[in-house]
Amino acid sequence: MTISEKVAYLKGLAEGLNLDTEKSKEGKLISVMIGILEELAMSVEDLEENALNLGEEIDVLSDDLADVESIVYDEDEDDEDYDDDWFEVECPTCGETLVVDDKALADGEVECPECGSRYALDLSDDDEEDGESEEDEKE
Ligand SMILES: [Zn+2]
């Protein structure tokens, strides 16, 4: 039973009492109270319907926002990839993918997790004539 139906039932009960709503103060009180209950019931049901509609609209908006987020954040992740100074190279020995990350750059070398080969990283700019042309290879 909805609130409106309960109020309608209550109204029927009151009418069954044949209350004198003109001369009896109690009868008038009950009549006014039932009138207020009827208004409240309609207001509450309107609000409930509005809340349901709003919920559906929020679902739609949420889906749209998720689409936007997937686009925006995917681009951000791409940017972060560029910000993070890491890249992948192929191990010359076994072909395993080597990740050259911050740690490898700090160490100046990268070790292959597959075959254990180590490779020195040449961090200097290409072909600068700074007198030292010898290539320092760590093992
Ligand atoms: Zn390897």
py3Dmol code that shows the C-alpha trace and the ligand (Angstrom):
import py3Dmol

protein = """\
ATOM      1  CA  MET A   1       0.000   0.000   0.000  1.00  0.00           C
ATOM      2  CA  THR A   2       1.319   3.387  -0.945  1.00  0.00           C
ATOM      3  CA  ILE A   3       1.066   6.337   1.408  1.00  0.00           C
ATOM      4  CA  SER A   4      -1.781   7.763  -0.673  1.00  0.00           C
ATOM      5  CA  GLU A   5      -3.682   4.500  -0.411  1.00  0.00           C
ATOM      6  CA  LYS A   6      -3.143   4.391   3.359  1.00  0.00           C
ATOM      7  CA  VAL A   7      -4.418   7.963   3.681  1.00  0.00           C
ATOM      8  CA  ALA A   8      -7.429   7.130   1.507  1.00  0.00           C
ATOM      9  CA  TYR A   9      -8.132   4.146   3.779  1.00  0.00           C
ATOM     10  CA  LEU A  10      -7.823   6.391   6.844  1.00  0.00           C
ATOM     11  CA  LYS A  11     -10.148   8.929   5.227  1.00  0.00           C
ATOM     12  CA  GLY A  12     -12.708   6.167   4.628  1.00  0.00           C
ATOM     13  CA  LEU A  13     -12.496   5.114   8.281  1.00  0.00           C
ATOM     14  CA  ALA A  14     -13.052   8.707   9.413  1.00  0.00           C
ATOM     15  CA  GLU A  15     -16.011   9.113   7.101  1.00  0.00           C
ATOM     16  CA  GLY A  16     -17.443   5.865   8.518  1.00  0.00           C
ATOM     17  CA  LEU A  17     -17.518   7.518  11.919  1.00  0.00           C
ATOM     18  CA  ASN A  18     -19.899  10.157  10.577  1.00  0.00           C
ATOM     19  CA  LEU A  19     -17.952  12.824  12.421  1.00  0.00           C
ATOM     20  CA  ASP A  20     -19.504  16.220  12.584  1.00  0.00           C
ATOM     21  CA  THR A  21     -16.734  18.278  11.005  1.00  0.00           C
ATOM     22  CA  GLU A  22     -18.634  21.541  11.412  1.00  0.00           C
ATOM     23  CA  LYS A  23     -19.721  21.638  15.030  1.00  0.00           C
ATOM     24  CA  SER A  24     -17.461  19.010  16.652  1.00  0.00           C
ATOM     25  CA  LYS A  25     -13.980  20.363  17.375  1.00  0.00           C
ATOM     26  CA  GLU A  26     -12.589  16.812  17.361  1.00  0.00           C
ATOM     27  CA  GLY A  27     -14.322  16.065  14.073  1.00  0.00           C
ATOM     28  CA  LYS A  28     -12.906  19.248  12.531  1.00  0.00           C
ATOM     29  CA  LEU A  29      -9.433  18.427  13.867  1.00  0.00           C
ATOM     30  CA  ILE A  30      -9.499  14.948  12.331  1.00  0.00           C
ATOM     31  CA  SER A  31     -10.814  16.311   9.037  1.00  0.00           C
ATOM     32  CA  VAL A  32      -8.029  18.899   8.828  1.00  0.00           C
ATOM     33  CA  MET A  33      -5.397  16.309   9.806  1.00  0.00           C
ATOM     34  CA  ILE A  34      -6.542  13.948   7.067  1.00  0.00           C
ATOM     35  CA  GLY A  35      -6.463  16.834   4.565  1.00  0.00           C
ATOM     36  CA  ILE A  36      -2.866  17.561   5.553  1.00  0.00           C
ATOM     37  CA  LEU A  37      -1.993  13.860   5.304  1.00  0.00           C
ATOM     38  CA  GLU A  38      -3.428  13.775   1.776  1.00  0.00           C
ATOM     39  CA  GLU A  39      -1.234  16.723   0.745  1.00  0.00           C
ATOM     40  CA  LEU A  40       1.805  15.177   2.414  1.00  0.00           C
ATOM     41  CA  ALA A  41       1.188  11.858   0.680  1.00  0.00           C
ATOM     42  CA  MET A  42       0.995  13.558  -2.728  1.00  0.00           C
ATOM     43  CA  SER A  43       4.105  15.607  -2.013  1.00  0.00           C
ATOM     44  CA  VAL A  44       6.075  12.557  -0.876  1.00  0.00           C
ATOM     45  CA  GLU A  45       5.038  10.556  -3.928  1.00  0.00           C
ATOM     46  CA  ASP A  46       5.975  13.440  -6.222  1.00  0.00           C
ATOM     47  CA  LEU A  47       9.362  13.633  -4.490  1.00  0.00           C
ATOM     48  CA  GLU A  48       9.845   9.880  -4.798  1.00  0.00           C
ATOM     49  CA  GLU A  49       9.073  10.041  -8.506  1.00  0.00           C
ATOM     50  CA  ASN A  50      11.428  12.989  -8.944  1.00  0.00           C
ATOM     51  CA  ALA A  51      14.139  11.125  -7.033  1.00  0.00           C
ATOM     52  CA  LEU A  52      13.736   8.103  -9.308  1.00  0.00           C
ATOM     53  CA  ASN A  53      13.932  10.289 -12.410  1.00  0.00           C
ATOM     54  CA  LEU A  54      16.974  12.093 -11.036  1.00  0.00           C
ATOM     55  CA  GLY A  55      18.602   8.756 -10.280  1.00  0.00           C
ATOM     56  CA  GLU A  56      18.097   7.652 -13.875  1.00  0.00           C
ATOM     57  CA  GLU A  57      19.457  10.937 -15.182  1.00  0.00           C
ATOM     58  CA  ILE A  58      22.477  10.619 -12.885  1.00  0.00           C
ATOM     59  CA  ASP A  59      23.085   7.116 -14.242  1.00  0.00           C
ATOM     60  CA  VAL A  60      23.081   8.511 -17.771  1.00  0.00           C
ATOM     61  CA  LEU A  61      25.379  11.379 -16.764  1.00  0.00           C
ATOM     62  CA  SER A  62      27.638   8.940 -14.920  1.00  0.00           C
ATOM     63  CA  ASP A  63      27.976   6.791 -18.022  1.00  0.00           C
ATOM     64  CA  ASP A  64      28.733   9.870 -20.132  1.00  0.00           C
ATOM     65  CA  LEU A  65      31.291  11.022 -17.568  1.00  0.00           C
ATOM     66  CA  ALA A  66      32.931   7.608 -17.594  1.00  0.00           C
ATOM     67  CA  ASP A  67      33.293   7.916 -21.364  1.00  0.00           C
ATOM     68  CA  VAL A  68      34.861  11.357 -20.984  1.00  0.00           C
ATOM     69  CA  GLU A  69      37.146  10.121 -18.199  1.00  0.00           C
ATOM     70  CA  SER A  70      38.333   7.199 -20.286  1.00  0.00           C
ATOM     71  CA  ILE A  71      39.275   9.609 -23.055  1.00  0.00           C
ATOM     72  CA  VAL A  72      40.865  12.248 -20.814  1.00  0.00           C
ATOM     73  CA  TYR A  73      42.706   9.879 -18.488  1.00  0.00           C
ATOM     74  CA  ASP A  74      43.935   7.680 -21.313  1.00  0.00           C
ATOM     75  CA  GLU A  75      45.563  10.760 -22.793  1.00  0.00           C
ATOM     76  CA  ASP A  76      46.999  11.623 -19.394  1.00  0.00           C
ATOM     77  CA  GLU A  77      48.471   8.155 -19.081  1.00  0.00           C
ATOM     78  CA  ASP A  78      50.097   8.592 -22.456  1.00  0.00           C
ATOM     79  CA  ASP A  79      51.557  11.886 -21.277  1.00  0.00           C
ATOM     80  CA  GLU A  80      52.845  10.210 -18.140  1.00  0.00           C
ATOM     81  CA  ASP A  81      54.531   7.614 -20.260  1.00  0.00           C
ATOM     82  CA  TYR A  82      56.450  10.400 -21.911  1.00  0.00           C
ATOM     83  CA  ASP A  83      57.164  12.062 -18.568  1.00  0.00           C
ATOM     84  CA  ASP A  84      58.481   8.872 -17.070  1.00  0.00           C
ATOM     85  CA  ASP A  85      61.857   8.340 -18.611  1.00  0.00           C
ATOM     86  CA  TRP A  86      61.594   4.667 -19.337  1.00  0.00           C
ATOM     87  CA  PHE A  87      61.629   2.722 -22.502  1.00  0.00           C
ATOM     88  CA  GLU A  88      62.061  -0.806 -23.666  1.00  0.00           C
ATOM     89  CA  VAL A  89      64.837  -2.376 -25.653  1.00  0.00           C
ATOM     90  CA  GLU A  90      65.304  -5.875 -26.913  1.00  0.00           C
ATOM     91  CA  CYS A  91      68.013  -7.969 -25.343  1.00  0.00           C
ATOM     92  CA  PRO A  92      70.605  -8.562 -28.072  1.00  0.00           C
ATOM     93  CA  THR A  93      71.424 -11.929 -26.568  1.00  0.00           C
ATOM     94  CA  CYS A  94      68.078 -13.583 -26.007  1.00  0.00           C
ATOM     95  CA  GLY A  95      65.522 -11.180 -27.419  1.00  0.00           C
ATOM     96  CA  GLU A  96      63.827 -10.589 -24.058  1.00  0.00           C
ATOM     97  CA  THR A  97      62.332  -7.146 -23.541  1.00  0.00           C
ATOM     98  CA  LEU A  98      64.481  -5.067 -21.235  1.00  0.00           C
ATOM     99  CA  VAL A  99      62.872  -2.185 -19.370  1.00  0.00           C
ATOM    100  CA  VAL A 100      65.181   0.759 -19.022  1.00  0.00           C
ATOM    101  CA  ASP A 101      63.686   2.649 -16.099  1.00  0.00           C
ATOM    102  CA  ASP A 102      64.878   5.226 -13.597  1.00  0.00           C
ATOM    103  CA  LYS A 103      66.771   2.613 -11.600  1.00  0.00           C
ATOM    104  CA  ALA A 104      68.568   1.323 -14.671  1.00  0.00           C
ATOM    105  CA  LEU A 105      69.439   4.867 -15.663  1.00  0.00           C
ATOM    106  CA  ALA A 106      70.758   5.560 -12.161  1.00  0.00           C
ATOM    107  CA  ASP A 107      72.813   2.375 -12.221  1.00  0.00           C
ATOM    108  CA  GLY A 108      74.019   3.152 -15.720  1.00  0.00           C
ATOM    109  CA  GLU A 109      73.269  -0.351 -16.818  1.00  0.00           C
ATOM    110  CA  VAL A 110      70.426  -2.701 -17.370  1.00  0.00           C
ATOM    111  CA  GLU A 111      70.384  -6.403 -16.654  1.00  0.00           C
ATOM    112  CA  CYS A 112      68.392  -8.874 -18.688  1.00  0.00           C
ATOM    113  CA  PRO A 113      66.057 -10.823 -16.385  1.00  0.00           C
ATOM    114  CA  GLU A 114      66.043 -13.686 -18.852  1.00  0.00           C
ATOM    115  CA  CYS A 115      69.672 -14.425 -19.610  1.00  0.00           C
ATOM    116  CA  GLY A 116      71.444 -12.208 -17.061  1.00  0.00           C
ATOM    117  CA  SER A 117      73.372 -10.242 -19.634  1.00  0.00           C
ATOM    118  CA  ARG A 118      74.226  -6.727 -18.575  1.00  0.00           C
ATOM    119  CA  TYR A 119      74.420  -3.761 -20.856  1.00  0.00           C
ATOM    120  CA  ALA A 120      75.877  -0.380 -20.121  1.00  0.00           C
ATOM    121  CA  LEU A 121      73.685   2.558 -20.918  1.00  0.00           C
ATOM    122  CA  ASP A 122      75.226   5.363 -22.891  1.00  0.00           C
ATOM    123  CA  LEU A 123      73.620   8.399 -21.361  1.00  0.00           C
ATOM    124  CA  SER A 124      75.793  10.972 -23.081  1.00  0.00           C
ATOM    125  CA  ASP A 125      74.537  12.979 -25.991  1.00  0.00           C
ATOM    126  CA  ASP A 126      75.326  11.536 -29.338  1.00  0.00           C
ATOM    127  CA  ASP A 127      78.705  12.258 -30.950  1.00  0.00           C
ATOM    128  CA  GLU A 128      79.762  15.229 -28.910  1.00  0.00           C
ATOM    129  CA  GLU A 129      83.394  16.005 -29.379  1.00  0.00           C
ATOM    130  CA  ASP A 130      84.388  16.173 -25.769  1.00  0.00           C
ATOM    131  CA  GLY A 131      87.706  14.385 -26.200  1.00  0.00           C
ATOM    132  CA  GLU A 132      86.579  11.141 -24.661  1.00  0.00           C
ATOM    133  CA  SER A 133      85.557   8.941 -27.472  1.00  0.00           C
ATOM    134  CA  GLU A 134      86.275   5.705 -25.752  1.00  0.00           C
ATOM    135  CA  GLU A 135      83.269   3.686 -24.949  1.00  0.00           C
ATOM    136  CA  ASP A 136      83.181   2.549 -21.374  1.00  0.00           C
ATOM    137  CA  GLU A 137      81.483  -0.758 -21.341  1.00  0.00           C
ATOM    138  CA  LYS A 138      80.954  -2.349 -17.995  1.00  0.00           C
ATOM    139  CA  GLU A 139      81.649  -5.955 -18.704  1.00  0.00           C
TER     140      GLU A 139
END
"""
ligand_1 = """\
1
ZN
Zn 68.751 -11.519 -22.421
"""
view = py3Dmol.view(width=600, height=400)
view.addModel(protein, "pdb")
view.setStyle({"model": 0}, {"cartoon": {"style": "trace"}})
view.addModel(ligand_1, "xyz")
view.setStyle({"model": 1}, {"stick": {}})
view.zoomTo()
view.show()
